Amino acid sequence: NLNDVKKDFATIDTNGDGMISREEMGHSDTFNQQEIDALFTLGDSNSDGEIDLEEFIGVLYPMVAQAMFKFTKDIHTVDDARFLFQQLDKDGDGLLSMEEMRKCGTRFNAKEIEALFAVGDINNDGEIDINEFLNVMCPAATTVIARIRSQFPSPLDIEACFNEIDIDHDGKITKCELTQFSTFNEQEINAVFDLGDADRDGQIDLNEFITVMTTSSPVPYTEAGETVKVGDLEIYKVGGGAKCVIWCHDLAGFSGVDRIRQLADKMATSGYLVVIPNFLPNQEGGSLYDQEYIKSVSDWNKLRDVWVETLYPWIRDEMGAKSIGVVGVGWGAYLATRLSSYGEVNAGAIVNPSTSVVVEFMQEDLYELYEEVSSPQLYTTARDDCPNEKHDGLAYKIFKSCKFGQQCEFHDLPDVFNGYLLEGDRSVECIAIQAKRTLNNIIAFFKPLLRYPGEVIIEESDLPKAKKFAEVDLDYHSSNTCRMCLEVSHQAHKSELKSAIRSS
């Protein structure tokens, strides 16, 4: 499928620059010389001796090239691309999902949407942000701009550069001014005007210049947190605040070979301090069904010492945590369940639990393990997960009989399989949708349960209510965020441009 093609591209691109050369392709065992010649004849559309991801996929999947043409045929400037993104971003979260694209009605079919995500989802998180979108819509120009924008650390630096170039002080710069009074080369100047000259009048004003210079080419995912050492314990730490979430990793470990750190980074943006302790130092990567391996890494007496002597004191004393939630995925569900028996833990969220397997190998009592849990739990299971942790299973029956039972939730997902959250192919729509929902459900579940004494809580009823249209003060109304205003402005801009063309 398309995701396999993307993986092949990444394997061949040994220097990670987002381009494949003949030399790189020759060193791979994927294509023979005849196939390489054909790929470059068909794919190297700009004859620069290299093939980017879109060109690579376009050759192997001609349908992708057709879909990209449909997406980009009406996109002439970065303003057009940004407007289309805002129209497609139905929930206004700054990200496009396949689900949102499907809701566009008959505008795009399933294959076209798959093509857009195959080419555009650079960091493989199942969503497309504005920079990824612009890279698809204006690929050549965004690559050039990304190279030169490092000269301008802030919008003030961009404005200063603009004022230096604008010699006649008319509030606009021309290609001639940019050529004479800047260090940009011809390729960079053309990129600036391709993206910024919305009305094609040969001039760019300050706002257009800033918009162009703050447009960046997307890059593969980079971690937002850091790894710290607490005694002998390694911990990946991201975010901050008094609400701490301990993420118990699966057997792949805490190093981020799966999607665990990306999910932790995402959760941290909701106001949490998220930590991933390394519970498997130098032991990660084993099989869940290797009994001897599981017995060697799941000894709770040793793991409990990590919690009691190192992890909890550090979270409480150095990080200042006032409430704690735990997340456990796969093998980590066993640890999260164990930690949920401690009074310091306010809530737990379990995904694809392997708890029943671990307990069986350790010759422990599953009933007793669940009876010891003392805080509300959220369980999310896939089609092939153990029935003990599903709706009406053993965990469900035990938790529902507890005093916190009404706060527990069980979500069964019949359309995905074990591993969908950390390792699932996000180019598959149901996996992308369920992975996003799972994380959002965990965040929503923790929200009321991780409140702590003395926390200032702003209820929705305390927020200003939306005004009726007649009550809106137009002097302070923001046309940059109102969807209707954006559309009116964009259509008016196009109408003005057509009138100018007719009059000329």
MARZARO-794544 format. One line per field, with one value per residue (C-alpha): residue number from 0; residue in one letter; x, y, z. Coordinates in Angstrom, 1 decimal, always signed. Layout:
# residues N
pos [NUM / ...]
code [A / ...]
east [X / ...]
north [Y / ...]
up [Z / ...]
END
This chain:
# residues 504
pos [0 / 1 / 2 / 3 / 4 / 5 / 6 / 7 / 8 / 9 / 10 / 11 / 12 / 13 / 14 / 15 / 16 / 17 / 18 / 19 / 20 / 21 / 22 / 23 / 24 / 25 / 26 / 27 / 28 / 29 / 30 / 31 / 32 / 33 / 34 / 35 / 36 / 37 / 38 / 39 / 40 / 41 / 42 / 43 / 44 / 45 / 46 / 47 / 48 / 49 / 50 / 51 / 52 / 53 / 54 / 55 / 56 / 57 / 58 / 59 / 60 / 61 / 62 / 63 / 64 / 65 / 66 / 67 / 68 / 69 / 70 / 71 / 72 / 73 / 74 / 75 / 76 / 77 / 78 / 79 / 80 / 81 / 82 / 83 / 84 / 85 / 86 / 87 / 88 / 89 / 90 / 91 / 92 / 93 / 94 / 95 / 96 / 97 / 98 / 99 / 100 / 101 / 102 / 103 / 104 / 105 / 106 / 107 / 108 / 109 / 110 / 111 / 112 / 113 / 114 / 115 / 116 / 117 / 118 / 119 / 120 / 121 / 122 / 123 / 124 / 125 / 126 / 127 / 128 / 129 / 130 / 131 / 132 / 133 / 134 / 135 / 136 / 137 / 138 / 139 / 140 / 141 / 142 / 143 / 144 / 145 / 146 / 147 / 148 / 149 / 150 / 151 / 152 / 153 / 154 / 155 / 156 / 157 / 158 / 159 / 160 / 161 / 162 / 163 / 164 / 165 / 166 / 167 / 168 / 169 / 170 / 171 / 172 / 173 / 174 / 175 / 176 / 177 / 178 / 179 / 180 / 181 / 182 / 183 / 184 / 185 / 186 / 187 / 188 / 189 / 190 / 191 / 192 / 193 / 194 / 195 / 196 / 197 / 198 / 199 / 200 / 201 / 202 / 203 / 204 / 205 / 206 / 207 / 208 / 209 / 210 / 211 / 212 / 213 / 214 / 215 / 216 / 217 / 218 / 219 / 220 / 221 / 222 / 223 / 224 / 225 / 226 / 227 / 228 / 229 / 230 / 231 / 232 / 233 / 234 / 235 / 236 / 237 / 238 / 239 / 240 / 241 / 242 / 243 / 244 / 245 / 246 / 247 / 248 / 249 / 250 / 251 / 252 / 253 / 254 / 255 / 256 / 257 / 258 / 259 / 260 / 261 / 262 / 263 / 264 / 265 / 266 / 267 / 268 / 269 / 270 / 271 / 272 / 273 / 274 / 275 / 276 / 277 / 278 / 279 / 280 / 281 / 282 / 283 / 284 / 285 / 286 / 287 / 288 / 289 / 290 / 291 / 292 / 293 / 294 / 295 / 296 / 297 / 298 / 299 / 300 / 301 / 302 / 303 / 304 / 305 / 306 / 307 / 308 / 309 / 310 / 311 / 312 / 313 / 314 / 315 / 316 / 317 / 318 / 319 / 320 / 321 / 322 / 323 / 324 / 325 / 326 / 327 / 328 / 329 / 330 / 331 / 332 / 333 / 334 / 335 / 336 / 337 / 338 / 339 / 340 / 341 / 342 / 343 / 344 / 345 / 346 / 347 / 348 / 349 / 350 / 351 / 352 / 353 / 354 / 355 / 356 / 357 / 358 / 359 / 360 / 361 / 362 / 363 / 364 / 365 / 366 / 367 / 368 / 369 / 370 / 371 / 372 / 373 / 374 / 375 / 376 / 377 / 378 / 379 / 380 / 381 / 382 / 383 / 384 / 385 / 386 / 387 / 388 / 389 / 390 / 391 / 392 / 393 / 394 / 395 / 396 / 397 / 398 / 399 / 400 / 401 / 402 / 403 / 404 / 405 / 406 / 407 / 408 / 409 / 410 / 411 / 412 / 413 / 414 / 415 / 416 / 417 / 418 / 419 / 420 / 421 / 422 / 423 / 424 / 425 / 426 / 427 / 428 / 429 / 430 / 431 / 432 / 433 / 434 / 435 / 436 / 437 / 438 / 439 / 440 / 441 / 442 / 443 / 444 / 445 / 446 / 447 / 448 / 449 / 450 / 451 / 452 / 453 / 454 / 455 / 456 / 457 / 458 / 459 / 460 / 461 / 462 / 463 / 464 / 465 / 466 / 467 / 468 / 469 / 470 / 471 / 472 / 473 / 474 / 475 / 476 / 477 / 478 / 479 / 480 / 481 / 482 / 483 / 484 / 485 / 486 / 487 / 488 / 489 / 490 / 491 / 492 / 493 / 494 / 495 / 496 / 497 / 498 / 499 / 500 / 501 / 502 / 503]
code [N / L / N / D / V / K / K / D / F / A / T / I / D / T / N / G / D / G / M / I / S / R / E / E / M / G / H / S / D / T / F / N / Q / Q / E / I / D / A / L / F / T / L / G / D / S / N / S / D / G / E / I / D / L / E / E / F / I / G / V / L / Y / P / M / V / A / Q / A / M / F / K / F / T / K / D / I / H / T / V / D / D / A / R / F / L / F / Q / Q / L / D / K / D / G / D / G / L / L / S / M / E / E / M / R / K / C / G / T / R / F / N / A / K / E / I / E / A / L / F / A / V / G / D / I / N / N / D / G / E / I / D / I / N / E / F / L / N / V / M / C / P / A / A / T / T / V / I / A / R / I / R / S / Q / F / P / S / P / L / D / I / E / A / C / F / N / E / I / D / I / D / H / D / G / K / I / T / K / C / E / L / T / Q / F / S / T / F / N / E / Q / E / I / N / A / V / F / D / L / G / D / A / D / R / D / G / Q / I / D / L / N / E / F / I / T / V / M / T / T / S / S / P / V / P / Y / T / E / A / G / E / T / V / K / V / G / D / L / E / I / Y / K / V / G / G / G / A / K / C / V / I / W / C / H / D / L / A / G / F / S / G / V / D / R / I / R / Q / L / A / D / K / M / A / T / S / G / Y / L / V / V / I / P / N / F / L / P / N / Q / E / G / G / S / L / Y / D / Q / E / Y / I / K / S / V / S / D / W / N / K / L / R / D / V / W / V / E / T / L / Y / P / W / I / R / D / E / M / G / A / K / S / I / G / V / V / G / V / G / W / G / A / Y / L / A / T / R / L / S / S / Y / G / E / V / N / A / G / A / I / V / N / P / S / T / S / V / V / V / E / F / M / Q / E / D / L / Y / E / L / Y / E / E / V / S / S / P / Q / L / Y / T / T / A / R / D / D / C / P / N / E / K / H / D / G / L / A / Y / K / I / F / K / S / C / K / F / G / Q / Q / C / E / F / H / D / L / P / D / V / F / N / G / Y / L / L / E / G / D / R / S / V / E / C / I / A / I / Q / A / K / R / T / L / N / N / I / I / A / F / F / K / P / L / L / R / Y / P / G / E / V / I / I / E / E / S / D / L / P / K / A / K / K / F / A / E / V / D / L / D / Y / H / S / S / N / T / C / R / M / C / L / E / V / S / H / Q / A / H / K / S / E / L / K / S / A / I / R / S / S]
east [+0.0 / +1.0 / +2.4 / +4.8 / +6.0 / +6.6 / +8.7 / +10.7 / +11.4 / +12.6 / +14.9 / +16.4 / +16.8 / +19.9 / +20.9 / +17.4 / +17.2 / +13.8 / +15.2 / +16.5 / +19.5 / +20.5 / +23.4 / +21.2 / +18.8 / +21.7 / +22.9 / +19.5 / +18.4 / +14.9 / +15.3 / +17.6 / +19.4 / +16.7 / +14.0 / +16.1 / +16.5 / +12.7 / +12.0 / +14.1 / +12.9 / +9.3 / +9.6 / +12.3 / +9.9 / +12.2 / +15.3 / +17.3 / +18.8 / +16.7 / +13.3 / +11.2 / +8.4 / +5.6 / +7.5 / +8.4 / +4.8 / +3.5 / +5.5 / +4.6 / +1.0 / -0.1 / -3.4 / -1.6 / -0.3 / -3.8 / -5.2 / -2.4 / -3.3 / -7.0 / -5.9 / -3.5 / -5.1 / -6.8 / -4.0 / -1.8 / -0.5 / +0.0 / -3.1 / -5.2 / -3.7 / -4.2 / -7.8 / -8.5 / -6.9 / -9.2 / -12.3 / -11.3 / -10.4 / -14.0 / -13.2 / -10.7 / -7.9 / -5.2 / -5.1 / -6.7 / -7.9 / -9.2 / -12.5 / -12.7 / -11.8 / -14.5 / -17.1 / -16.4 / -19.0 / -18.2 / -15.4 / -12.7 / -13.0 / -11.4 / -8.4 / -7.7 / -7.8 / -5.5 / -3.1 / -3.0 / -2.1 / +0.4 / +2.3 / +1.5 / +1.7 / +5.4 / +5.5 / +3.2 / +0.8 / -2.4 / -3.0 / -1.9 / -0.9 / -0.7 / +3.0 / +2.5 / -0.5 / +1.4 / +4.3 / +1.9 / +0.2 / +3.3 / +6.2 / +9.0 / +8.5 / +8.1 / +11.4 / +13.3 / +11.6 / +12.4 / +16.0 / +16.1 / +13.7 / +16.4 / +17.8 / +14.7 / +14.3 / +11.1 / +8.5 / +10.4 / +13.4 / +11.3 / +9.8 / +13.2 / +14.4 / +11.3 / +11.9 / +15.5 / +14.4 / +11.5 / +13.7 / +10.9 / +8.9 / +5.7 / +4.9 / +5.5 / +8.6 / +9.2 / +11.4 / +13.7 / +14.0 / +14.5 / +17.2 / +19.1 / +18.8 / +18.7 / +21.0 / +18.4 / +19.3 / +17.0 / +15.5 / +14.7 / +13.2 / +11.0 / +9.9 / +8.9 / +6.8 / +5.3 / +4.0 / +3.4 / +2.2 / -1.5 / -2.9 / +0.0 / +0.7 / +4.5 / +4.5 / +4.4 / +3.3 / +4.6 / +1.8 / +2.4 / +6.1 / +5.7 / +3.2 / +5.7 / +8.6 / +6.7 / +5.7 / +8.0 / +8.6 / +7.5 / +10.0 / +9.8 / +8.6 / +11.0 / +10.5 / +9.3 / +10.6 / +13.9 / +15.4 / +16.5 / +18.2 / +16.8 / +19.2 / +19.6 / +16.2 / +15.9 / +12.7 / +11.4 / +9.8 / +7.6 / +5.3 / +4.8 / +2.3 / +0.9 / -1.0 / +1.3 / +0.6 / +2.9 / +2.9 / +3.8 / +5.3 / +4.9 / +7.6 / +9.1 / +10.5 / +10.6 / +13.0 / +10.4 / +10.8 / +7.0 / +4.7 / +4.8 / +6.8 / +4.8 / +1.6 / +3.1 / +4.1 / +0.6 / -0.9 / +1.4 / -0.1 / -3.3 / -1.5 / +0.0 / +3.5 / +3.9 / +6.7 / +7.7 / +10.0 / +12.3 / +10.9 / +13.0 / +16.6 / +18.5 / +15.6 / +13.2 / +12.0 / +11.0 / +8.0 / +4.8 / +4.4 / +7.9 / +7.1 / +10.6 / +11.2 / +7.9 / +8.7 / +12.2 / +10.8 / +7.5 / +8.6 / +6.4 / +8.6 / +11.4 / +9.2 / +7.5 / +10.8 / +11.3 / +7.9 / +8.3 / +12.0 / +12.6 / +9.7 / +7.0 / +9.4 / +10.8 / +7.3 / +6.1 / +9.1 / +11.0 / +8.2 / +5.6 / +2.9 / -0.4 / -2.4 / -1.3 / -2.8 / -1.3 / -1.6 / -0.7 / -0.5 / +0.1 / +2.6 / +2.5 / -1.1 / +0.0 / +2.2 / -0.5 / -2.9 / -0.5 / +0.2 / -3.6 / -3.8 / -1.9 / -3.8 / -1.5 / -2.9 / -6.1 / -7.1 / -5.8 / -6.2 / -5.5 / -5.2 / -4.7 / -4.0 / -1.8 / -2.5 / -4.2 / -1.2 / +1.3 / -0.6 / -0.9 / +2.8 / +3.6 / +1.1 / -0.7 / -4.4 / -6.1 / -9.2 / -7.1 / -5.1 / -8.2 / -9.8 / -6.8 / -7.4 / -8.5 / -9.2 / -11.5 / -10.3 / -10.8 / -10.3 / -10.0 / -9.7 / -9.4 / -11.1 / -8.5 / -7.8 / -8.6 / -12.3 / -11.3 / -10.7 / -13.7 / -17.2 / -18.9 / -15.5 / -13.8 / -12.3 / -15.6 / -17.6 / -15.1 / -14.7 / -18.5 / -19.0 / -16.5 / -17.4 / -15.7 / -17.5 / -19.8 / -16.7 / -15.2 / -15.5 / -15.0 / -14.7 / -14.5 / -13.2 / -14.2 / -12.7 / -9.1 / -6.6 / -4.1 / -1.2 / -3.3 / -2.4 / +1.4 / +2.3 / -0.8 / -0.6 / -2.1 / -2.7 / -5.6 / -8.5 / -10.1 / -6.7 / -6.0 / -9.5 / -9.5 / -6.0 / -6.9 / -10.2 / -8.4 / -5.9 / -8.7 / -10.8 / -7.9 / -7.4 / -11.1 / -11.3 / -8.4 / -9.7 / -12.2 / -10.3 / -6.9 / -8.2 / -6.4 / -7.3 / -6.8 / -6.9 / -8.6 / -11.3 / -13.0 / -16.4 / -17.9 / -20.8 / -18.3 / -17.0 / -18.5 / -21.4 / -21.3 / -23.0 / -25.7 / -24.8 / -26.6 / -24.6 / -21.1 / -18.9 / -17.4 / -14.6 / -13.2 / -14.4 / -11.5 / -11.8 / -8.8 / -10.6 / -14.2 / -14.9 / -17.6 / -15.3 / -12.5 / -14.7 / -16.2 / -12.7 / -11.3 / -14.1 / -14.0 / -10.3 / -10.8 / -13.6 / -11.4 / -8.6 / -10.9 / -12.2 / -8.6 / -7.8 / -10.9 / -10.2 / -6.6]
north [+0.0 / +3.7 / +3.4 / +0.7 / +3.0 / +5.7 / +3.3 / +2.3 / +6.0 / +6.6 / +3.5 / +4.6 / +8.2 / +7.4 / +11.0 / +11.9 / +15.1 / +14.2 / +13.6 / +10.5 / +10.6 / +8.1 / +7.1 / +6.5 / +4.4 / +2.5 / +1.5 / +0.0 / -3.4 / -2.3 / -1.4 / -2.5 / -0.1 / -0.2 / +0.6 / +3.4 / +5.0 / +4.7 / +6.2 / +9.3 / +9.7 / +9.7 / +11.2 / +13.8 / +16.5 / +19.4 / +17.7 / +18.5 / +14.9 / +14.0 / +12.7 / +13.9 / +11.8 / +13.2 / +12.4 / +9.0 / +8.1 / +9.7 / +7.3 / +4.2 / +5.3 / +7.4 / +7.9 / +10.0 / +12.4 / +12.8 / +13.4 / +16.0 / +17.8 / +18.0 / +19.4 / +22.0 / +23.1 / +26.1 / +26.9 / +29.8 / +31.4 / +30.6 / +32.6 / +30.2 / +27.2 / +28.6 / +29.4 / +25.9 / +24.5 / +26.6 / +25.5 / +21.8 / +22.1 / +21.6 / +21.6 / +24.4 / +22.5 / +23.3 / +19.7 / +17.8 / +14.3 / +11.8 / +12.0 / +15.7 / +15.3 / +12.7 / +15.2 / +17.4 / +15.5 / +14.6 / +17.1 / +14.4 / +10.7 / +8.1 / +7.4 / +11.2 / +11.6 / +8.6 / +10.2 / +13.5 / +11.8 / +9.5 / +12.6 / +15.2 / +13.4 / +13.8 / +12.9 / +10.0 / +11.0 / +10.5 / +14.2 / +17.0 / +20.4 / +23.7 / +23.3 / +19.8 / +21.0 / +24.0 / +21.7 / +19.6 / +22.6 / +24.7 / +22.2 / +23.9 / +27.3 / +26.0 / +24.1 / +27.2 / +29.4 / +26.9 / +27.2 / +31.0 / +31.6 / +30.8 / +34.3 / +35.7 / +34.5 / +36.6 / +38.7 / +41.8 / +40.7 / +40.0 / +43.5 / +45.1 / +43.2 / +44.4 / +48.0 / +47.8 / +46.5 / +48.9 / +51.8 / +54.1 / +53.5 / +52.8 / +49.8 / +47.4 / +45.7 / +44.6 / +41.9 / +44.7 / +46.0 / +42.5 / +41.8 / +45.0 / +45.4 / +41.9 / +38.8 / +36.6 / +34.8 / +34.5 / +31.1 / +32.6 / +35.7 / +33.7 / +31.5 / +34.6 / +36.0 / +32.6 / +32.3 / +35.9 / +37.9 / +37.0 / +39.5 / +39.0 / +42.7 / +42.2 / +43.7 / +42.3 / +44.2 / +43.7 / +41.2 / +39.1 / +39.1 / +38.0 / +35.3 / +33.9 / +34.0 / +32.2 / +29.4 / +26.5 / +23.2 / +20.3 / +18.0 / +14.5 / +14.3 / +15.6 / +14.9 / +17.8 / +16.4 / +15.4 / +12.3 / +12.8 / +10.5 / +10.1 / +7.8 / +4.8 / +5.4 / +7.0 / +9.0 / +10.8 / +14.0 / +16.4 / +19.3 / +20.6 / +21.5 / +20.0 / +17.2 / +14.3 / +11.4 / +8.3 / +6.5 / +2.8 / +1.6 / -1.7 / -4.2 / -2.1 / +0.1 / +3.8 / +4.8 / +5.8 / +3.1 / +3.0 / +6.1 / +6.4 / +9.6 / +11.3 / +10.5 / +11.7 / +15.0 / +15.4 / +14.7 / +17.3 / +20.0 / +19.6 / +20.9 / +17.7 / +16.7 / +13.4 / +11.0 / +7.7 / +5.8 / +3.2 / +0.0 / -2.3 / -1.0 / -3.1 / -5.6 / -4.1 / -5.8 / -9.2 / -11.2 / -11.2 / -14.9 / -15.8 / -16.9 / -16.8 / -13.3 / -12.0 / -13.5 / -11.9 / -8.3 / -8.4 / -9.0 / -6.6 / -6.7 / -5.1 / -2.7 / -1.6 / -0.5 / +1.8 / +3.4 / +3.7 / +4.7 / +6.7 / +7.6 / +8.8 / +10.9 / +12.5 / +13.3 / +14.6 / +16.5 / +17.7 / +17.9 / +19.3 / +16.9 / +17.3 / +14.7 / +11.6 / +9.6 / +6.4 / +5.2 / +1.6 / +0.1 / -3.6 / -5.0 / -1.5 / -2.1 / -4.6 / -1.9 / +0.8 / -1.6 / -2.3 / +1.5 / +2.1 / +0.3 / +3.1 / +6.0 / +8.6 / +7.6 / +9.4 / +7.5 / +5.0 / +4.6 / +1.2 / +0.4 / -3.0 / -4.6 / -7.7 / -8.0 / -11.4 / -12.9 / -11.4 / -12.5 / -16.1 / -16.3 / -14.8 / -17.3 / -14.4 / -14.1 / -11.8 / -11.3 / -10.1 / -7.8 / -6.0 / -6.0 / -4.0 / -1.1 / +1.9 / +4.6 / +5.1 / +3.3 / +3.8 / +0.6 / +0.7 / -2.7 / -3.8 / -6.7 / -9.3 / -8.2 / -10.5 / -10.7 / -10.2 / -6.5 / -5.9 / -4.7 / -7.3 / -9.0 / -9.7 / -6.2 / -4.6 / -6.6 / -6.0 / -2.3 / -1.7 / -3.2 / -0.7 / +2.7 / +4.4 / +2.0 / +4.7 / +6.6 / +3.7 / +3.5 / +0.6 / +1.2 / -1.8 / -1.0 / -3.9 / -2.2 / -2.2 / -4.8 / -4.9 / -2.5 / +0.1 / +3.0 / +2.6 / +0.8 / +1.0 / +2.2 / +5.7 / +5.8 / +3.4 / +5.6 / +3.6 / +3.3 / +7.0 / +7.9 / +5.4 / +6.4 / +10.0 / +9.3 / +7.0 / +9.8 / +12.4 / +10.0 / +9.6 / +13.3 / +13.9 / +11.1 / +12.5 / +16.1 / +15.9 / +13.1 / +14.8 / +17.9 / +18.7 / +20.7 / +24.4 / +24.2 / +27.2 / +25.7 / +27.8 / +26.3 / +26.7 / +28.6 / +31.2 / +31.9 / +34.7 / +33.6 / +34.0 / +37.2 / +37.3 / +38.7 / +42.0 / +42.4 / +41.9 / +44.9 / +45.1 / +47.4 / +44.5 / +41.6 / +39.4 / +38.6 / +36.4 / +33.7 / +34.0 / +31.4 / +33.5 / +36.5 / +34.5 / +33.3 / +36.7 / +38.3 / +35.6 / +35.9 / +39.7 / +39.5 / +37.3 / +39.5 / +42.6 / +40.8 / +39.8 / +43.4 / +44.7 / +42.2 / +43.2 / +47.0 / +46.5]
up [+0.0 / +0.0 / +3.5 / +2.3 / -0.5 / +2.1 / +4.1 / +1.0 / +0.3 / +3.9 / +3.7 / +0.4 / +1.6 / +3.7 / +4.5 / +5.5 / +3.4 / +1.9 / -1.5 / -3.3 / -5.6 / -8.2 / -5.9 / -2.9 / -5.1 / -6.5 / -3.1 / -2.2 / -3.2 / -4.0 / -7.7 / -10.5 / -12.9 / -15.5 / -13.0 / -11.6 / -15.0 / -15.6 / -12.2 / -12.8 / -16.4 / -15.2 / -11.7 / -11.9 / -13.2 / -12.4 / -13.7 / -10.6 / -10.4 / -7.3 / -6.6 / -3.6 / -1.9 / -4.1 / -7.3 / -6.0 / -5.1 / -8.3 / -10.5 / -8.5 / -8.0 / -11.0 / -9.2 / -6.6 / -9.2 / -10.5 / -7.0 / -6.3 / -9.5 / -8.4 / -5.0 / -6.3 / -9.6 / -8.0 / -5.6 / -6.9 / -3.7 / +0.0 / +0.7 / -1.4 / +0.3 / +3.8 / +2.9 / +1.7 / +4.8 / +7.0 / +5.0 / +5.4 / +9.1 / +10.4 / +14.1 / +13.9 / +15.8 / +13.2 / +12.0 / +9.2 / +9.7 / +7.2 / +9.0 / +8.4 / +4.7 / +4.3 / +5.6 / +2.7 / +0.8 / -2.8 / -3.1 / -2.6 / -2.9 / -0.6 / -2.9 / -3.3 / +0.5 / +0.9 / -1.6 / +0.2 / +3.5 / +1.9 / +0.5 / +3.2 / +6.5 / +7.0 / +10.7 / +10.3 / +13.1 / +11.0 / +10.7 / +8.5 / +10.0 / +8.1 / +7.2 / +5.9 / +3.9 / +2.4 / +1.5 / -0.6 / -2.2 / -2.8 / -2.6 / -4.4 / -2.8 / +0.7 / +0.5 / -0.5 / +2.2 / +4.9 / +3.9 / +4.3 / +7.1 / +9.7 / +9.1 / +10.9 / +14.5 / +15.0 / +13.2 / +14.3 / +12.4 / +9.3 / +9.6 / +9.9 / +6.8 / +4.9 / +5.8 / +4.7 / +1.3 / +0.9 / -0.3 / -1.5 / +1.7 / -0.1 / +2.1 / -0.7 / -2.2 / -5.8 / -7.3 / -8.3 / -4.8 / -3.4 / -6.0 / -5.3 / -1.6 / -0.1 / +0.0 / -1.6 / -4.8 / -7.8 / -6.7 / -3.3 / -4.7 / -7.1 / -4.1 / -2.1 / -4.9 / -5.8 / -2.3 / -1.3 / -4.3 / -3.9 / -6.5 / -8.9 / -9.1 / -8.8 / -5.3 / -1.7 / +1.3 / +4.9 / +5.9 / +2.8 / +3.5 / +7.1 / +6.1 / +3.6 / +5.9 / +8.7 / +6.3 / +6.9 / +5.3 / +7.5 / +9.1 / +10.5 / +14.1 / +16.7 / +20.4 / +22.6 / +25.9 / +27.4 / +29.0 / +32.6 / +35.1 / +38.6 / +40.5 / +38.2 / +36.6 / +33.1 / +32.6 / +29.5 / +30.7 / +28.8 / +29.8 / +33.3 / +36.0 / +39.1 / +37.3 / +36.4 / +34.1 / +34.4 / +31.0 / +31.5 / +28.2 / +26.4 / +25.8 / +23.0 / +25.8 / +26.6 / +23.9 / +21.4 / +18.7 / +18.7 / +19.0 / +22.8 / +23.0 / +20.3 / +22.2 / +25.5 / +23.8 / +22.5 / +26.0 / +27.5 / +25.4 / +27.5 / +30.6 / +32.0 / +33.1 / +31.3 / +32.3 / +30.8 / +33.2 / +31.8 / +33.4 / +31.1 / +31.1 / +28.6 / +28.5 / +26.0 / +22.8 / +24.1 / +23.2 / +25.3 / +24.8 / +26.0 / +29.6 / +30.9 / +29.5 / +31.0 / +34.4 / +34.3 / +33.6 / +35.5 / +39.1 / +41.0 / +44.1 / +42.1 / +40.1 / +43.3 / +44.7 / +41.7 / +42.4 / +46.2 / +46.4 / +43.3 / +41.0 / +43.4 / +45.6 / +42.5 / +41.1 / +44.5 / +45.8 / +42.7 / +40.1 / +42.6 / +41.4 / +43.3 / +41.4 / +39.5 / +36.6 / +35.1 / +31.5 / +30.6 / +27.1 / +26.4 / +29.0 / +30.7 / +31.6 / +34.2 / +35.8 / +35.6 / +37.3 / +40.1 / +40.5 / +40.6 / +43.9 / +45.6 / +47.1 / +45.5 / +42.1 / +41.2 / +38.0 / +35.4 / +31.7 / +30.1 / +26.3 / +24.7 / +28.1 / +28.3 / +32.0 / +31.9 / +30.1 / +32.5 / +35.6 / +34.2 / +33.6 / +37.0 / +38.6 / +40.3 / +41.0 / +38.5 / +40.7 / +43.6 / +41.3 / +40.1 / +43.6 / +44.9 / +42.4 / +44.3 / +41.6 / +38.6 / +35.4 / +31.7 / +29.6 / +25.8 / +24.1 / +20.4 / +18.7 / +19.6 / +23.2 / +26.1 / +27.2 / +30.8 / +30.2 / +28.0 / +28.7 / +31.0 / +31.6 / +34.9 / +35.4 / +34.5 / +37.0 / +39.8 / +39.2 / +38.8 / +42.3 / +43.8 / +45.3 / +42.2 / +39.8 / +38.3 / +37.2 / +35.3 / +31.5 / +29.1 / +25.4 / +23.0 / +19.5 / +17.1 / +14.0 / +15.1 / +16.5 / +19.4 / +18.8 / +16.9 / +19.2 / +19.4 / +16.1 / +13.9 / +10.3 / +10.5 / +6.7 / +7.5 / +8.3 / +11.1 / +12.9 / +12.5 / +13.8 / +16.8 / +17.8 / +17.9 / +19.8 / +22.3 / +23.3 / +23.5 / +25.6 / +28.1 / +28.3 / +28.9 / +31.4 / +33.5 / +33.4 / +36.3 / +38.1 / +38.4 / +40.1 / +43.3 / +46.5 / +45.9 / +42.1 / +40.5 / +38.2 / +35.5 / +34.8 / +31.4 / +32.9 / +34.0 / +30.5 / +28.5 / +26.4 / +22.6 / +21.5 / +18.9 / +15.5 / +16.3 / +19.5 / +17.9 / +18.2 / +14.8 / +15.9 / +17.9 / +15.8 / +14.6 / +10.9 / +11.2 / +13.2 / +12.0 / +9.3 / +7.6 / +7.5 / +6.1 / +3.2 / +2.5 / +2.5 / +0.2 / -2.3 / -2.2 / -2.8 / -5.9 / -7.1 / -6.8 / -8.7 / -11.5 / -11.8 / -11.9 / -14.7 / -16.7 / -16.4 / -17.5]
END
